Amino acid sequence: MPTFGDKVRIKTTSETTKHRSAGQLGEILGESVPSGTGIDYGTVVGGTAEDLVLFVKLDSGSEGWFAASLVEFVDHQAGRVISIDGGPTFRRLPDGTWQQEGRSKGGDLVNPSGGVLRRTRPRQIARFLRWLGRPRPVKAER
């Protein structure tokens, strides 16, 4: 099952062909369970019947929400680095896990992107760390 940060390919179906995303490569930037959020996602390619949608930024520059069954894993993008305002930096390992590089307490003043200094709330970083370390659902083989 692809997850945040993974390189993916959009499967070719009648819906993705109509959407002009069939076969395109992209990166997962978000995931959500529509039944638990009450959020209007707008157009979700493939619909929300599966109750798991993935936000994909395509290499072509377009982006959107897709039903998880329409998104095919390509690779984990090992070596990819992300950082959080007020938090540590993470590096993607070949097995898909994120390794923390550096520590930061919430409330630290940081300037990770050269922008405005920001103060973070301590619980924001803890929530994100729990999200990164959560168990991944295993897709049953057919």
C-alpha positions as CSV (number, residue, x, y, z in Angstrom):
1,M,0.0,0.0,0.0
2,P,1.6,3.3,-1.0
3,T,1.9,6.0,1.7
4,F,3.2,9.5,2.3
5,G,6.4,10.2,0.3
6,D,6.1,7.2,-2.0
7,K,6.6,7.6,-5.8
8,V,3.5,6.2,-7.5
9,R,1.9,5.6,-10.9
10,I,-1.7,6.2,-11.6
11,K,-3.3,3.1,-13.0
12,T,-5.0,3.2,-16.4
13,T,-8.8,2.9,-16.1
14,S,-11.6,4.7,-17.8
15,E,-11.8,7.2,-14.9
16,T,-8.1,8.0,-14.9
17,T,-8.0,8.2,-18.7
18,K,-10.9,10.7,-18.6
19,H,-9.1,12.6,-15.9
20,R,-5.9,12.6,-18.1
21,S,-3.8,11.1,-15.3
22,A,-3.6,7.5,-16.5
23,G,0.0,6.2,-16.4
24,Q,1.4,9.4,-14.9
25,L,4.0,9.3,-12.1
26,G,3.7,11.3,-9.0
27,E,4.3,11.5,-5.2
28,I,1.9,11.0,-2.4
29,L,1.6,14.1,-0.3
30,G,-1.4,13.1,1.8
31,E,-3.9,10.5,2.7
32,S,-7.3,10.6,4.4
33,V,-10.3,8.5,5.5
34,P,-13.3,10.5,4.2
35,S,-15.9,8.8,6.5
36,G,-13.9,10.0,9.5
37,T,-13.2,13.6,8.5
38,G,-16.4,15.2,7.2
39,I,-14.3,17.1,4.7
40,D,-15.4,17.9,1.2
41,Y,-12.6,16.6,-1.0
42,G,-14.1,17.9,-4.2
43,T,-13.5,15.6,-7.1
44,V,-12.0,12.3,-6.0
45,V,-10.9,10.2,-9.0
46,G,-12.4,6.8,-8.4
47,G,-14.7,8.1,-5.6
48,T,-14.7,7.6,-1.9
49,A,-16.4,4.2,-1.6
50,E,-13.1,2.5,-0.5
51,D,-12.9,5.1,2.3
52,L,-9.2,5.8,1.7
53,V,-8.1,8.5,-0.6
54,L,-4.5,9.7,-1.5
55,F,-3.5,13.1,-2.5
56,V,-1.0,12.8,-5.3
57,K,1.1,15.5,-6.9
58,L,1.8,14.4,-10.4
59,D,5.1,15.0,-12.2
60,S,3.1,16.9,-14.8
61,G,2.4,19.5,-12.1
62,S,-1.2,18.7,-11.6
63,E,-2.5,17.2,-8.3
64,G,-5.6,15.7,-6.9
65,W,-7.3,13.1,-4.7
66,F,-7.4,9.5,-5.9
67,A,-9.1,6.4,-4.6
68,A,-6.3,4.2,-3.2
69,S,-7.0,1.4,-5.6
70,L,-6.0,3.6,-8.5
71,V,-2.6,4.4,-7.2
72,E,0.3,1.9,-7.8
73,F,3.5,1.9,-5.7
74,V,6.7,2.5,-7.7
75,D,9.3,3.1,-5.0
76,H,10.0,4.7,-1.5
77,Q,12.3,7.5,-2.9
78,A,15.1,6.4,-0.5
79,G,17.3,9.4,0.5
80,R,14.4,11.9,0.3
81,V,14.6,14.4,3.1
82,I,11.8,16.4,4.7
83,S,11.8,18.8,7.6
84,I,9.1,20.3,9.8
85,D,9.0,23.9,11.0
86,G,10.1,23.7,14.6
87,G,11.0,20.0,14.4
88,P,13.6,17.5,13.3
89,T,14.5,16.5,9.8
90,F,13.7,13.0,8.5
91,R,15.5,10.9,5.8
92,R,13.6,8.2,3.9
93,L,15.3,4.7,4.1
94,P,15.1,2.1,1.4
95,D,12.5,0.1,3.4
96,G,10.1,3.0,3.4
97,T,10.6,4.1,7.0
98,W,11.7,7.6,8.0
99,Q,14.8,8.1,10.1
100,Q,14.9,11.1,12.3
101,E,18.0,13.2,11.9
102,G,18.3,15.7,14.7
103,R,16.0,16.7,17.6
104,S,14.0,19.7,18.4
105,K,11.5,20.5,21.2
106,G,8.3,22.2,20.3
107,G,8.5,25.9,20.8
108,D,12.0,26.2,19.3
109,L,12.4,29.1,16.9
110,V,13.4,27.7,13.6
111,N,14.0,29.0,10.1
112,P,14.2,25.8,8.0
113,S,13.4,27.3,4.6
114,G,15.0,30.7,4.8
115,G,11.5,32.2,5.6
116,V,10.0,33.8,8.6
117,L,11.0,32.4,12.0
118,R,8.2,30.3,13.5
119,R,7.3,29.0,16.9
120,T,5.8,25.6,17.0
121,R,3.5,24.0,19.5
122,P,5.0,21.0,21.2
123,R,2.1,18.6,20.4
124,Q,2.3,19.3,16.6
125,I,5.6,17.5,16.3
126,A,4.5,14.6,18.6
127,R,1.4,14.1,16.4
128,F,3.5,14.0,13.2
129,L,6.0,11.6,14.7
130,R,3.2,9.3,15.8
131,W,1.7,9.5,12.2
132,L,5.0,8.6,10.6
133,G,5.5,5.7,12.9
134,R,2.0,4.3,12.7
135,P,1.5,0.7,11.4
136,R,0.7,0.5,7.7
137,P,-2.3,-1.5,6.6
138,V,-1.4,-4.7,4.8
139,K,-3.3,-5.3,1.5
140,A,-4.6,-8.9,1.3
141,E,-3.3,-10.9,-1.6
142,R,-5.9,-12.2,-4.1
